[in-house]
Structure formats: C-alpha cells, structure tokens
Amino acid sequence: MITISILVATGKERQLRNHVLAALRFGLSPQQLIEMMIHAAHYSGWPSGMNGLRVLQDALDERGIEV
C-alpha cells in the first residue's frame, strides 16, 4: 500500500499498474485501492490522484472487474 501511494505521488504510472495488479492478486479490494488513490490525491495533488485512478480503472477493466 505504501509503494502504491508513493508511485501515485511521484507519477510513476507504468510501475503503478504492476503494483495495482499485484495488490488485487494479494487480496486488496478495488474499493480499497480507490480509497488509496483519493487519499493520496489529498497529499500529492489531484492530478496525481486522478492519474492513479485512471491507471487503476484500466487495470480493473483489463481484469474484467466491475466497481
């Protein structure tokens, strides 16, 4: 969760995608990941948070997971 938050804050979208997919495999729910992106946005800025949400949505779509 810390790694995902740091990747959101620093705009490392390519690496973020891999960590989001791993988090889903390890049992984090899509809702938990959404909340992480929103929380990170408060500290790193809304553009970073919105980019994180986009990466998350792309990963969820790729896996066929609906939120």
MDTraj code that builds the backbone (N, CA, C; nanometers):
import mdtraj as md
import numpy as np

residues = "MET ILE THR ILE SER ILE LEU VAL ALA THR GLY LYS GLU ARG GLN LEU ARG ASN HIS VAL LEU ALA ALA LEU ARG PHE GLY LEU SER PRO GLN GLN LEU ILE GLU MET MET ILE HIS ALA ALA HIS TYR SER GLY TRP PRO SER GLY MET ASN GLY LEU ARG VAL LEU GLN ASP ALA LEU ASP GLU ARG GLY ILE GLU VAL".split()
xyz = np.array([
    [0.0829, -0.1189, 0.0000],
    [0.0000, 0.0000, 0.0000],
    [0.0876, 0.1257, 0.0000],
    [0.1974, 0.1201, 0.0724],
    [0.2889, 0.2338, 0.0757],
    [0.3500, 0.2548, -0.0624],
    [0.3921, 0.1467, -0.1240],
    [0.4528, 0.1574, -0.2568],
    [0.3547, 0.2183, -0.3561],
    [0.2310, 0.1729, -0.3539],
    [0.1294, 0.2276, -0.4443],
    [0.1116, 0.3764, -0.4196],
    [0.1036, 0.4159, -0.2950],
    [0.0867, 0.5578, -0.2625],
    [0.2037, 0.6411, -0.3131],
    [0.3244, 0.5919, -0.2963],
    [0.4424, 0.6651, -0.3424],
    [0.4443, 0.6737, -0.4945],
    [0.4076, 0.5650, -0.5614],
    [0.4042, 0.5668, -0.7076],
    [0.2995, 0.6651, -0.7591],
    [0.1864, 0.6738, -0.6916],
    [0.0843, 0.7733, -0.7286],
    [0.1423, 0.9131, -0.7119],
    [0.2012, 0.9384, -0.5964],
    [0.2519, 1.0723, -0.5651],
    [0.3632, 1.1173, -0.6594],
    [0.4422, 1.0214, -0.7075],
    [0.5549, 1.0575, -0.7934],
    [0.5258, 1.0396, -0.9417],
    [0.4039, 0.9981, -0.9732],
    [0.3629, 0.9890, -1.1132],
    [0.4263, 0.8753, -1.1912],
    [0.4605, 0.7692, -1.1240],
    [0.5226, 0.6533, -1.1898],
    [0.4132, 0.5564, -1.2358],
    [0.3415, 0.5953, -1.3420],
    [0.2235, 0.5215, -1.3840],
    [0.2544, 0.3801, -1.4331],
    [0.3622, 0.3632, -1.5053],
    [0.3948, 0.2307, -1.5579],
    [0.4174, 0.1309, -1.4437],
    [0.4923, 0.1704, -1.3434],
    [0.5168, 0.0844, -1.2281],
    [0.3902, 0.0690, -1.1440],
    [0.3106, 0.1747, -1.1365],
    [0.1870, 0.1714, -1.0583],
    [0.0952, 0.0611, -1.1081],
    [0.0819, 0.0484, -1.2385],
    [-0.0054, -0.0538, -1.2963],
    [0.0322, -0.1928, -1.2445],
    [0.1598, -0.2249, -1.2455],
    [0.2043, -0.3565, -1.1984],
    [0.1747, -0.3776, -1.0511],
    [0.1930, -0.2754, -0.9714],
    [0.1682, -0.2880, -0.8275],
    [0.0189, -0.2955, -0.7976],
    [-0.0627, -0.2260, -0.8752],
    [-0.2084, -0.2351, -0.8586],
    [-0.2550, -0.3769, -0.8899],
    [-0.2055, -0.4336, -0.9986],
    [-0.2430, -0.5704, -1.0341],
    [-0.1980, -0.6692, -0.9262],
    [-0.0792, -0.6487, -0.8725],
    [-0.0306, -0.7356, -0.7647],
    [-0.1170, -0.7209, -0.6401],
    [-0.1549, -0.5992, -0.6070],
    [-0.2397, -0.5761, -0.4894],
    [-0.3730, -0.6485, -0.5041],
    [-0.4291, -0.6475, -0.6238],
    [-0.5545, -0.7199, -0.6473],
    [-0.5337, -0.8699, -0.6291],
    [-0.4216, -0.9216, -0.6782],
    [-0.3918, -1.0656, -0.6619],
    [-0.3729, -1.1024, -0.5152],
    [-0.3190, -1.0099, -0.4361],
    [-0.2933, -1.0378, -0.2946],
    [-0.4122, -1.0075, -0.2051],
    [-0.5256, -0.9700, -0.2659],
    [-0.6484, -0.9606, -0.1875],
    [-0.7006, -0.8217, -0.1553],
    [-0.6331, -0.7157, -0.1978],
    [-0.6914, -0.5835, -0.1762],
    [-0.8124, -0.5688, -0.2673],
    [-0.9154, -0.5069, -0.2171],
    [-1.0368, -0.4895, -0.2973],
    [-1.0226, -0.3659, -0.3860],
    [-1.0974, -0.3626, -0.4952],
    [-1.0975, -0.2420, -0.5782],
    [-1.1343, -0.1176, -0.4978],
    [-1.2299, -0.1310, -0.4054],
    [-1.2712, -0.0163, -0.3247],
    [-1.1565, 0.0342, -0.2374],
    [-1.0781, -0.0552, -0.1811],
    [-0.9626, -0.0139, -0.1007],
    [-0.8628, 0.0633, -0.1859],
    [-0.8406, 0.0163, -0.3080],
    [-0.7462, 0.0841, -0.3971],
    [-0.7994, 0.2208, -0.4393],
    [-0.9273, 0.2311, -0.4638],
    [-0.9873, 0.3612, -0.4969],
    [-0.9670, 0.4583, -0.3813],
    [-0.9928, 0.4120, -0.2609],
    [-0.9755, 0.4978, -0.1427],
    [-0.8304, 0.5396, -0.1259],
    [-0.7367, 0.4522, -0.1587],
    [-0.5951, 0.4877, -0.1521],
    [-0.5623, 0.5999, -0.2498],
    [-0.6171, 0.5917, -0.3713],
    [-0.5915, 0.6946, -0.4724],
    [-0.6471, 0.8297, -0.4273],
    [-0.7662, 0.8277, -0.3721],
    [-0.8274, 0.9522, -0.3250],
    [-0.7473, 1.0099, -0.2091],
    [-0.7062, 0.9234, -0.1178],
    [-0.6272, 0.9703, -0.0041],
    [-0.4942, 1.0287, -0.0511],
    [-0.4279, 0.9593, -0.1438],
    [-0.3004, 1.0092, -0.1971],
    [-0.3197, 1.1436, -0.2665],
    [-0.4333, 1.1611, -0.3328],
    [-0.4602, 1.2866, -0.4037],
    [-0.4617, 1.4062, -0.3092],
    [-0.5081, 1.3858, -0.1878],
    [-0.5122, 1.4958, -0.0903],
    [-0.3721, 1.5452, -0.0550],
    [-0.2746, 1.4559, -0.0605],
    [-0.1389, 1.4919, -0.0202],
    [-0.0469, 1.5211, -0.1378],
    [-0.0687, 1.4524, -0.2507],
    [0.0227, 1.4694, -0.3644],
    [-0.0354, 1.5580, -0.4740],
    [-0.1615, 1.5940, -0.4603],
    [-0.2267, 1.6770, -0.5607],
    [-0.3274, 1.5965, -0.6408],
    [-0.4332, 1.6643, -0.6791],
    [-0.5411, 1.5958, -0.7506],
    [-0.4992, 1.5418, -0.8868],
    [-0.4120, 1.6090, -0.9615],
    [-0.3704, 1.5479, -1.0880],
    [-0.3052, 1.4110, -1.0676],
    [-0.2221, 1.3980, -0.9662],
    [-0.1596, 1.2684, -0.9377],
    [-0.2638, 1.1642, -0.8995],
    [-0.3561, 1.2037, -0.8155],
    [-0.4617, 1.1116, -0.7733],
    [-0.5505, 1.0678, -0.8880],
    [-0.5843, 1.1607, -0.9752],
    [-0.6685, 1.1271, -1.0902],
    [-0.5938, 1.0358, -1.1880],
    [-0.4644, 1.0585, -1.2050],
    [-0.3846, 0.9675, -1.2883],
    [-0.3827, 0.8276, -1.2261],
    [-0.3699, 0.8221, -1.0942],
    [-0.3729, 0.6933, -1.0248],
    [-0.5056, 0.6220, -1.0440],
    [-0.6145, 0.6967, -1.0347],
    [-0.7464, 0.6367, -1.0565],
    [-0.7618, 0.5852, -1.1995],
    [-0.7070, 0.6582, -1.2953],
    [-0.7140, 0.6139, -1.4344],
    [-0.6373, 0.4836, -1.4536],
    [-0.5164, 0.4762, -1.3959],
    [-0.4367, 0.3537, -1.4044],
    [-0.5132, 0.2381, -1.3387],
    [-0.5716, 0.2641, -1.2235],
    [-0.6493, 0.1621, -1.1536],
    [-0.7671, 0.1171, -1.2394],
    [-0.8408, 0.2108, -1.2962],
    [-0.9566, 0.1753, -1.3789],
    [-0.9145, 0.0918, -1.4995],
    [-0.8040, 0.1283, -1.5619],
    [-0.7534, 0.0500, -1.6751],
    [-0.7200, -0.0932, -1.6315],
    [-0.6578, -0.1076, -1.5149],
    [-0.6218, -0.2395, -1.4642],
    [-0.7467, -0.3207, -1.4315],
    [-0.8461, -0.2557, -1.3727],
    [-0.9713, -0.3254, -1.3417],
    [-1.0428, -0.3684, -1.4691],
    [-1.0454, -0.2801, -1.5676],
    [-1.1079, -0.3141, -1.6957],
    [-1.0365, -0.4314, -1.7611],
    [-0.9042, -0.4305, -1.7539],
    [-0.8234, -0.5383, -1.8115],
    [-0.8574, -0.6730, -1.7475],
    [-0.8845, -0.6713, -1.6189],
    [-0.9171, -0.7937, -1.5442],
    [-1.0661, -0.8255, -1.5471],
    [-1.1473, -0.7365, -1.6042],
    [-1.2916, -0.7599, -1.6084],
    [-1.3587, -0.7423, -1.4743],
    [-1.3005, -0.6567, -1.3890],
    [-1.3551, -0.6325, -1.2558],
    [-1.4388, -0.5053, -1.2591],
    [-1.5643, -0.5174, -1.2171],
    [-1.6538, -0.4009, -1.2124],
    [-1.6571, -0.3441, -1.0714],
    [-1.6655, -0.2129, -1.0640],
    [-1.6727, -0.1464, -0.9334],
    [-1.8061, -0.0768, -0.9225],
])
top = md.Topology()
chain = top.add_chain()
for i, resn in enumerate(residues, 1):
    res = top.add_residue(resn, chain, resSeq=i)
    for name in ("N", "CA", "C"):
        top.add_atom(name, md.element.get_by_symbol(name[0]), res)
traj = md.Trajectory(xyz[None], top)
